[in-house]
């Protein structure tokens, strides 16, 4: 498994930030690795919401299906699971209020399937770089 994790201070109010970030239709607005998103089920962030996400990865467009497994406004937590034939991604978003706004803790776990699992150690720097670009985009949008 490859874990990419960051804590990002933002000026946005915590509850609004969670709503925005957990609604994957917003991903293309701040994550440069995402080409497009379409919501297939639900309307905005909620448990059971499904999205079709197209990511740019190694010069290719890679479609992924995502489903919101947990969305808890009160706890400030969302968990969204994505899958392709070669990869499982689990994104955990936790937003907590701070004196100046909020702090987002984003944790993404990527598990390669089949023989690609052997390549995980070599792929970690690539996923780290993609994660840094996404977090920089989040800072620019919400910070």
Biotite code that builds the C-alpha atoms (Angstrom):
import biotite.structure as struc

atoms = struc.array([
    struc.Atom([0.000, 0.000, 0.000], chain_id="A", res_id=1, res_name="UNK", atom_name="CA", element="C"),
    struc.Atom([1.122, 3.534, -0.793], chain_id="A", res_id=2, res_name="UNK", atom_name="CA", element="C"),
    struc.Atom([0.020, 6.249, 1.637], chain_id="A", res_id=3, res_name="UNK", atom_name="CA", element="C"),
    struc.Atom([-0.012, 9.926, 0.718], chain_id="A", res_id=4, res_name="UNK", atom_name="CA", element="C"),
    struc.Atom([-0.911, 12.253, 3.554], chain_id="A", res_id=5, res_name="UNK", atom_name="CA", element="C"),
    struc.Atom([-0.947, 15.972, 4.277], chain_id="A", res_id=6, res_name="UNK", atom_name="CA", element="C"),
    struc.Atom([-2.320, 18.521, 6.724], chain_id="A", res_id=7, res_name="UNK", atom_name="CA", element="C"),
    struc.Atom([-3.389, 21.768, 5.077], chain_id="A", res_id=8, res_name="UNK", atom_name="CA", element="C"),
    struc.Atom([-4.383, 24.900, 7.022], chain_id="A", res_id=9, res_name="UNK", atom_name="CA", element="C"),
    struc.Atom([-7.162, 26.821, 5.277], chain_id="A", res_id=10, res_name="UNK", atom_name="CA", element="C"),
    struc.Atom([-9.177, 29.987, 5.917], chain_id="A", res_id=11, res_name="UNK", atom_name="CA", element="C"),
    struc.Atom([-12.510, 28.357, 5.041], chain_id="A", res_id=12, res_name="UNK", atom_name="CA", element="C"),
    struc.Atom([-14.922, 27.379, 7.830], chain_id="A", res_id=13, res_name="UNK", atom_name="CA", element="C"),
    struc.Atom([-14.591, 23.647, 8.671], chain_id="A", res_id=14, res_name="UNK", atom_name="CA", element="C"),
    struc.Atom([-18.118, 22.466, 7.808], chain_id="A", res_id=15, res_name="UNK", atom_name="CA", element="C"),
    struc.Atom([-18.128, 24.308, 4.478], chain_id="A", res_id=16, res_name="UNK", atom_name="CA", element="C"),
    struc.Atom([-14.678, 22.943, 3.634], chain_id="A", res_id=17, res_name="UNK", atom_name="CA", element="C"),
    struc.Atom([-15.789, 19.361, 4.326], chain_id="A", res_id=18, res_name="UNK", atom_name="CA", element="C"),
    struc.Atom([-18.866, 19.812, 2.103], chain_id="A", res_id=19, res_name="UNK", atom_name="CA", element="C"),
    struc.Atom([-16.706, 21.229, -0.701], chain_id="A", res_id=20, res_name="UNK", atom_name="CA", element="C"),
    struc.Atom([-13.923, 18.646, -0.504], chain_id="A", res_id=21, res_name="UNK", atom_name="CA", element="C"),
    struc.Atom([-16.170, 15.593, -0.066], chain_id="A", res_id=22, res_name="UNK", atom_name="CA", element="C"),
    struc.Atom([-18.183, 16.607, -3.134], chain_id="A", res_id=23, res_name="UNK", atom_name="CA", element="C"),
    struc.Atom([-15.865, 15.087, -5.720], chain_id="A", res_id=24, res_name="UNK", atom_name="CA", element="C"),
    struc.Atom([-17.488, 17.179, -8.473], chain_id="A", res_id=25, res_name="UNK", atom_name="CA", element="C"),
    struc.Atom([-15.182, 19.928, -7.140], chain_id="A", res_id=26, res_name="UNK", atom_name="CA", element="C"),
    struc.Atom([-11.943, 17.954, -7.657], chain_id="A", res_id=27, res_name="UNK", atom_name="CA", element="C"),
    struc.Atom([-11.103, 19.459, -11.081], chain_id="A", res_id=28, res_name="UNK", atom_name="CA", element="C"),
    struc.Atom([-11.249, 22.940, -9.495], chain_id="A", res_id=29, res_name="UNK", atom_name="CA", element="C"),
    struc.Atom([-8.247, 22.282, -7.270], chain_id="A", res_id=30, res_name="UNK", atom_name="CA", element="C"),
    struc.Atom([-6.572, 18.958, -8.134], chain_id="A", res_id=31, res_name="UNK", atom_name="CA", element="C"),
    struc.Atom([-4.548, 19.339, -11.364], chain_id="A", res_id=32, res_name="UNK", atom_name="CA", element="C"),
    struc.Atom([-4.426, 15.553, -11.774], chain_id="A", res_id=33, res_name="UNK", atom_name="CA", element="C"),
    struc.Atom([-8.190, 15.321, -12.289], chain_id="A", res_id=34, res_name="UNK", atom_name="CA", element="C"),
    struc.Atom([-9.572, 15.898, -15.785], chain_id="A", res_id=35, res_name="UNK", atom_name="CA", element="C"),
    struc.Atom([-13.308, 15.523, -15.163], chain_id="A", res_id=36, res_name="UNK", atom_name="CA", element="C"),
    struc.Atom([-15.887, 14.248, -12.677], chain_id="A", res_id=37, res_name="UNK", atom_name="CA", element="C"),
    struc.Atom([-19.501, 13.256, -13.095], chain_id="A", res_id=38, res_name="UNK", atom_name="CA", element="C"),
    struc.Atom([-21.800, 12.388, -10.215], chain_id="A", res_id=39, res_name="UNK", atom_name="CA", element="C"),
    struc.Atom([-23.680, 9.171, -11.005], chain_id="A", res_id=40, res_name="UNK", atom_name="CA", element="C"),
    struc.Atom([-25.765, 8.790, -7.830], chain_id="A", res_id=41, res_name="UNK", atom_name="CA", element="C"),
    struc.Atom([-26.767, 11.250, -5.136], chain_id="A", res_id=42, res_name="UNK", atom_name="CA", element="C"),
    struc.Atom([-26.627, 15.021, -5.203], chain_id="A", res_id=43, res_name="UNK", atom_name="CA", element="C"),
    struc.Atom([-23.466, 16.359, -3.624], chain_id="A", res_id=44, res_name="UNK", atom_name="CA", element="C"),
    struc.Atom([-21.629, 14.748, -0.753], chain_id="A", res_id=45, res_name="UNK", atom_name="CA", element="C"),
    struc.Atom([-23.530, 12.006, 1.088], chain_id="A", res_id=46, res_name="UNK", atom_name="CA", element="C"),
    struc.Atom([-23.044, 8.379, 2.001], chain_id="A", res_id=47, res_name="UNK", atom_name="CA", element="C"),
    struc.Atom([-23.615, 6.267, -1.086], chain_id="A", res_id=48, res_name="UNK", atom_name="CA", element="C"),
    struc.Atom([-22.847, 9.070, -3.554], chain_id="A", res_id=49, res_name="UNK", atom_name="CA", element="C"),
    struc.Atom([-21.139, 7.690, -6.657], chain_id="A", res_id=50, res_name="UNK", atom_name="CA", element="C"),
    struc.Atom([-18.801, 9.515, -9.013], chain_id="A", res_id=51, res_name="UNK", atom_name="CA", element="C"),
    struc.Atom([-16.999, 8.770, -12.259], chain_id="A", res_id=52, res_name="UNK", atom_name="CA", element="C"),
    struc.Atom([-13.599, 10.454, -11.998], chain_id="A", res_id=53, res_name="UNK", atom_name="CA", element="C"),
    struc.Atom([-11.154, 10.730, -14.886], chain_id="A", res_id=54, res_name="UNK", atom_name="CA", element="C"),
    struc.Atom([-7.584, 11.234, -13.700], chain_id="A", res_id=55, res_name="UNK", atom_name="CA", element="C"),
    struc.Atom([-4.478, 12.047, -15.714], chain_id="A", res_id=56, res_name="UNK", atom_name="CA", element="C"),
    struc.Atom([-1.840, 9.449, -14.865], chain_id="A", res_id=57, res_name="UNK", atom_name="CA", element="C"),
    struc.Atom([1.418, 8.913, -16.752], chain_id="A", res_id=58, res_name="UNK", atom_name="CA", element="C"),
    struc.Atom([0.041, 10.784, -19.743], chain_id="A", res_id=59, res_name="UNK", atom_name="CA", element="C"),
    struc.Atom([-3.150, 8.723, -19.936], chain_id="A", res_id=60, res_name="UNK", atom_name="CA", element="C"),
    struc.Atom([-6.747, 9.404, -18.973], chain_id="A", res_id=61, res_name="UNK", atom_name="CA", element="C"),
    struc.Atom([-7.701, 6.864, -16.323], chain_id="A", res_id=62, res_name="UNK", atom_name="CA", element="C"),
    struc.Atom([-11.395, 6.495, -15.380], chain_id="A", res_id=63, res_name="UNK", atom_name="CA", element="C"),
    struc.Atom([-12.162, 5.526, -11.785], chain_id="A", res_id=64, res_name="UNK", atom_name="CA", element="C"),
    struc.Atom([-15.408, 4.767, -10.035], chain_id="A", res_id=65, res_name="UNK", atom_name="CA", element="C"),
    struc.Atom([-15.717, 6.333, -6.558], chain_id="A", res_id=66, res_name="UNK", atom_name="CA", element="C"),
    struc.Atom([-18.313, 5.808, -3.832], chain_id="A", res_id=67, res_name="UNK", atom_name="CA", element="C"),
    struc.Atom([-18.680, 7.805, -0.623], chain_id="A", res_id=68, res_name="UNK", atom_name="CA", element="C"),
    struc.Atom([-18.500, 5.234, 2.163], chain_id="A", res_id=69, res_name="UNK", atom_name="CA", element="C"),
    struc.Atom([-18.789, 7.695, 5.056], chain_id="A", res_id=70, res_name="UNK", atom_name="CA", element="C"),
    struc.Atom([-19.897, 11.297, 5.276], chain_id="A", res_id=71, res_name="UNK", atom_name="CA", element="C"),
    struc.Atom([-20.274, 12.599, 8.833], chain_id="A", res_id=72, res_name="UNK", atom_name="CA", element="C"),
    struc.Atom([-20.727, 16.371, 9.074], chain_id="A", res_id=73, res_name="UNK", atom_name="CA", element="C"),
    struc.Atom([-20.739, 16.284, 12.872], chain_id="A", res_id=74, res_name="UNK", atom_name="CA", element="C"),
    struc.Atom([-17.397, 14.502, 13.060], chain_id="A", res_id=75, res_name="UNK", atom_name="CA", element="C"),
    struc.Atom([-15.959, 16.420, 10.092], chain_id="A", res_id=76, res_name="UNK", atom_name="CA", element="C"),
    struc.Atom([-15.046, 13.196, 8.280], chain_id="A", res_id=77, res_name="UNK", atom_name="CA", element="C"),
    struc.Atom([-15.562, 11.735, 4.825], chain_id="A", res_id=78, res_name="UNK", atom_name="CA", element="C"),
    struc.Atom([-14.222, 8.515, 3.318], chain_id="A", res_id=79, res_name="UNK", atom_name="CA", element="C"),
    struc.Atom([-14.441, 7.923, -0.411], chain_id="A", res_id=80, res_name="UNK", atom_name="CA", element="C"),
    struc.Atom([-13.341, 4.674, -2.088], chain_id="A", res_id=81, res_name="UNK", atom_name="CA", element="C"),
    struc.Atom([-12.212, 4.486, -5.702], chain_id="A", res_id=82, res_name="UNK", atom_name="CA", element="C"),
    struc.Atom([-11.361, 1.544, -7.884], chain_id="A", res_id=83, res_name="UNK", atom_name="CA", element="C"),
    struc.Atom([-9.989, 0.647, -11.289], chain_id="A", res_id=84, res_name="UNK", atom_name="CA", element="C"),
    struc.Atom([-9.051, -2.811, -12.592], chain_id="A", res_id=85, res_name="UNK", atom_name="CA", element="C"),
    struc.Atom([-5.498, -2.230, -11.281], chain_id="A", res_id=86, res_name="UNK", atom_name="CA", element="C"),
    struc.Atom([-5.933, 0.003, -8.211], chain_id="A", res_id=87, res_name="UNK", atom_name="CA", element="C"),
    struc.Atom([-7.982, 0.645, -5.071], chain_id="A", res_id=88, res_name="UNK", atom_name="CA", element="C"),
    struc.Atom([-7.851, 4.162, -3.607], chain_id="A", res_id=89, res_name="UNK", atom_name="CA", element="C"),
    struc.Atom([-9.300, 5.172, -0.253], chain_id="A", res_id=90, res_name="UNK", atom_name="CA", element="C"),
    struc.Atom([-9.387, 8.893, 0.506], chain_id="A", res_id=91, res_name="UNK", atom_name="CA", element="C"),
    struc.Atom([-10.044, 9.983, 4.095], chain_id="A", res_id=92, res_name="UNK", atom_name="CA", element="C"),
    struc.Atom([-10.808, 13.648, 4.635], chain_id="A", res_id=93, res_name="UNK", atom_name="CA", element="C"),
    struc.Atom([-10.921, 15.074, 8.143], chain_id="A", res_id=94, res_name="UNK", atom_name="CA", element="C"),
    struc.Atom([-11.598, 18.760, 8.701], chain_id="A", res_id=95, res_name="UNK", atom_name="CA", element="C"),
    struc.Atom([-11.356, 20.400, 12.110], chain_id="A", res_id=96, res_name="UNK", atom_name="CA", element="C"),
    struc.Atom([-11.948, 23.983, 13.137], chain_id="A", res_id=97, res_name="UNK", atom_name="CA", element="C"),
    struc.Atom([-8.968, 26.093, 14.127], chain_id="A", res_id=98, res_name="UNK", atom_name="CA", element="C"),
    struc.Atom([-8.623, 29.643, 15.367], chain_id="A", res_id=99, res_name="UNK", atom_name="CA", element="C"),
    struc.Atom([-7.957, 30.985, 11.873], chain_id="A", res_id=100, res_name="UNK", atom_name="CA", element="C"),
    struc.Atom([-10.330, 28.753, 9.917], chain_id="A", res_id=101, res_name="UNK", atom_name="CA", element="C"),
    struc.Atom([-9.759, 25.012, 9.642], chain_id="A", res_id=102, res_name="UNK", atom_name="CA", element="C"),
    struc.Atom([-7.195, 22.295, 9.054], chain_id="A", res_id=103, res_name="UNK", atom_name="CA", element="C"),
    struc.Atom([-7.719, 19.577, 6.464], chain_id="A", res_id=104, res_name="UNK", atom_name="CA", element="C"),
    struc.Atom([-6.079, 16.224, 7.030], chain_id="A", res_id=105, res_name="UNK", atom_name="CA", element="C"),
    struc.Atom([-6.134, 14.323, 3.748], chain_id="A", res_id=106, res_name="UNK", atom_name="CA", element="C"),
    struc.Atom([-4.985, 10.723, 3.708], chain_id="A", res_id=107, res_name="UNK", atom_name="CA", element="C"),
    struc.Atom([-5.031, 8.667, 0.525], chain_id="A", res_id=108, res_name="UNK", atom_name="CA", element="C"),
    struc.Atom([-4.154, 4.985, 0.513], chain_id="A", res_id=109, res_name="UNK", atom_name="CA", element="C"),
    struc.Atom([-3.448, 3.313, -2.820], chain_id="A", res_id=110, res_name="UNK", atom_name="CA", element="C"),
    struc.Atom([-3.279, -0.457, -3.166], chain_id="A", res_id=111, res_name="UNK", atom_name="CA", element="C"),
    struc.Atom([-2.198, -1.887, -6.484], chain_id="A", res_id=112, res_name="UNK", atom_name="CA", element="C"),
    struc.Atom([-3.889, -5.087, -7.636], chain_id="A", res_id=113, res_name="UNK", atom_name="CA", element="C"),
    struc.Atom([-2.319, -8.255, -8.944], chain_id="A", res_id=114, res_name="UNK", atom_name="CA", element="C"),
    struc.Atom([1.283, -8.213, -10.156], chain_id="A", res_id=115, res_name="UNK", atom_name="CA", element="C"),
    struc.Atom([1.407, -4.399, -9.905], chain_id="A", res_id=116, res_name="UNK", atom_name="CA", element="C"),
    struc.Atom([1.596, -4.761, -6.107], chain_id="A", res_id=117, res_name="UNK", atom_name="CA", element="C"),
    struc.Atom([5.271, -5.577, -6.603], chain_id="A", res_id=118, res_name="UNK", atom_name="CA", element="C"),
    struc.Atom([5.759, -2.139, -8.177], chain_id="A", res_id=119, res_name="UNK", atom_name="CA", element="C"),
    struc.Atom([4.302, -0.177, -5.233], chain_id="A", res_id=120, res_name="UNK", atom_name="CA", element="C"),
    struc.Atom([7.677, 0.823, -3.722], chain_id="A", res_id=121, res_name="UNK", atom_name="CA", element="C"),
    struc.Atom([8.889, 2.163, -7.072], chain_id="A", res_id=122, res_name="UNK", atom_name="CA", element="C"),
    struc.Atom([5.615, 4.048, -7.659], chain_id="A", res_id=123, res_name="UNK", atom_name="CA", element="C"),
    struc.Atom([5.515, 5.806, -4.270], chain_id="A", res_id=124, res_name="UNK", atom_name="CA", element="C"),
    struc.Atom([7.532, 8.876, -5.422], chain_id="A", res_id=125, res_name="UNK", atom_name="CA", element="C"),
    struc.Atom([5.088, 9.371, -8.310], chain_id="A", res_id=126, res_name="UNK", atom_name="CA", element="C"),
    struc.Atom([2.067, 9.223, -5.987], chain_id="A", res_id=127, res_name="UNK", atom_name="CA", element="C"),
    struc.Atom([3.829, 11.574, -3.526], chain_id="A", res_id=128, res_name="UNK", atom_name="CA", element="C"),
    struc.Atom([4.375, 14.109, -6.315], chain_id="A", res_id=129, res_name="UNK", atom_name="CA", element="C"),
    struc.Atom([0.739, 13.878, -7.453], chain_id="A", res_id=130, res_name="UNK", atom_name="CA", element="C"),
    struc.Atom([-0.381, 14.311, -3.838], chain_id="A", res_id=131, res_name="UNK", atom_name="CA", element="C"),
    struc.Atom([1.791, 17.410, -3.349], chain_id="A", res_id=132, res_name="UNK", atom_name="CA", element="C"),
    struc.Atom([0.331, 19.003, -6.477], chain_id="A", res_id=133, res_name="UNK", atom_name="CA", element="C"),
    struc.Atom([-3.208, 18.275, -5.278], chain_id="A", res_id=134, res_name="UNK", atom_name="CA", element="C"),
    struc.Atom([-2.512, 19.716, -1.816], chain_id="A", res_id=135, res_name="UNK", atom_name="CA", element="C"),
    struc.Atom([-0.926, 22.822, -3.386], chain_id="A", res_id=136, res_name="UNK", atom_name="CA", element="C"),
    struc.Atom([-4.116, 23.235, -5.412], chain_id="A", res_id=137, res_name="UNK", atom_name="CA", element="C"),
    struc.Atom([-6.230, 22.857, -2.275], chain_id="A", res_id=138, res_name="UNK", atom_name="CA", element="C"),
    struc.Atom([-4.143, 25.522, -0.501], chain_id="A", res_id=139, res_name="UNK", atom_name="CA", element="C"),
    struc.Atom([-4.547, 27.889, -3.447], chain_id="A", res_id=140, res_name="UNK", atom_name="CA", element="C"),
    struc.Atom([-8.326, 27.333, -3.609], chain_id="A", res_id=141, res_name="UNK", atom_name="CA", element="C"),
    struc.Atom([-9.212, 27.291, 0.104], chain_id="A", res_id=142, res_name="UNK", atom_name="CA", element="C"),
    struc.Atom([-6.169, 28.762, 1.840], chain_id="A", res_id=143, res_name="UNK", atom_name="CA", element="C"),
])
